[in-house]
Amino acid sequence: MKCHYCEEGETRVVDTRERKDKIKRRRECKNCGKRFTTYETVESINTKVEKDRGDIEKFKEDKIRAGLKKAVQKTPVTSDDIEEIVEEVKAQIKQKEKVSSKHIGDIVKSELRSRNKVAYIRFASVYDSFEDVEMFQKEVEALKE
């Protein structure tokens, strides 16, 4: 495993934890001494995603990750949090043959809402296509409840 920071090839596992369908490993670089987290999973998601317009495509976790990265910019949500959200989506849909993009978005929104409300609003405003300030304000008010 290459170090995330210095690209050195030798790291050691400091901690291992099993979570649902993955293994979380905390690693330390033997060269620079920095630590980073890796996740090990078995990839076997053959779920199809039905888009709003009826198109069907293969599930792509990178699309979720990209949307999350935009939503969490300048918030305390970490890259580990992003990976946990992606893994939660995968865990909830992996046994399904087909799932709607709305269902996936709802899972992401739920996970973001519990982590950071600013990131949640950013994601929801794009995902739910807020058309005006009133929609935005309504969602913010709902967060206060």
N, C-alpha and C positions, 0 to 999 in steps of 0.2 A: 504494500500500500504506500503510495507516494504521499509525502507531507503536503498538506494544503498550502503551506506558507513558503517553504524553501525548495519544494520539489524533490527532496531527498527520498530515496527509496526505502529506507529502513525506519519503521515505526514499531512501537510496542503497544499492546493492548493494556490499558490501565484498568478499565472497568467494562463489564459486559452485563447487559440487562435484556431480558426477553420481554417483548411487548406484543401482544396479539400475534400478528403474523410476521413479525420482524425481530431482528436482533439489533440493539443499539450498542455500539462499541465506542468507548472513549479511548482515543489513541494519543500517544506522545511520540514526537519525532526524536530520534536518537541524535540527530544532528543539531537542530536549533532548540530543542526542548519545549516547543510550543505544543499545545493540545488541541485536538479537534475531534468532532463526532462523525461517525459513519453509521449508516443503516444498511443492514443486509436483509433482502427480501427475495422471495422466489417470484419471478414475474410470470403470471399466468392469467392475466386479465384479458379475456376475449369479449368483453362487454362492448356493445354497440351503443352509440349515443344518438338519440333522436333530437335534432335541432328544432327550434321554434317553427321554422318553415317547412318541416317535414323531411329534410335531408337526414341521412343516416351516415355516420362515420365511426371509425374505430376510436375507442377511448384513448386520449392522449394526455397523460399526466403533465407534460410540459406546458400545455395550455393553461392548466390550473395554476401551476407554479409561476408562470409569467404574469398572470392576472394578480396573483397574490403579491408578487414583488412590487408591482406598481402601487397596489393599495397600501402596502405597509411602509413605503418610503418615509423616512424621517419619523418613524414611530419606534417604540421599544420592542416591537415584534421582531424576533430573531429568525435567522435562516433555519434554525432547529424547529422553531414554531411553524414555519412554512412547511417544512418536511413532515411534521406531525399532522398538519391539516391535510396535506396530499395523501398521506398514509391512511388517514381516517376516511377520506372519500373512497379510496381504493378498497378499504375494508368493508365499507357499506354497499359497494356496488359489484364486488368481484363475483358473486354468485349469480348475478342477474344476466340474462341474455341481452336485454335491451333496457336502457334507462333514458329518461328525458334530461336534456341539458338543464332544465329548470330544477329538477331534483338535485343534480350535482351542485348547482348554484346555491340552492337552499342549504345544503350541507356546509358549503364553504362559508356562507353568511353566518350560520349558526356558530361555527367554530371561531370565526373572527369576532363575532359579537361578544363571546366570552373572554377573548384575549385583549382586544383594543377597540374601543368604540369609534375612534377616528378612522382606523383602517376599515372597520365594518361599513361606515357611511360611505367612504370612497368606493369600496367594492360594490355596495348596493346601488349607488348612484349610477354607475356604469351598467351593472348587471340588470337592474330594474328599469333602466332608461328613463331616469327622472326627466320629465319634460319641462318642468317649471320650478320656481322657487317654493311654491306651495307643497309640492311632492317632497322636496328635500326637507322642508320644515316639518312636515307631518312625520317623516321617518325619525328626525332628531327628537321630536316630542315623544314618540313611542319609546325611544331609548331611555328617556328620563323616568318612565313609569316603572 
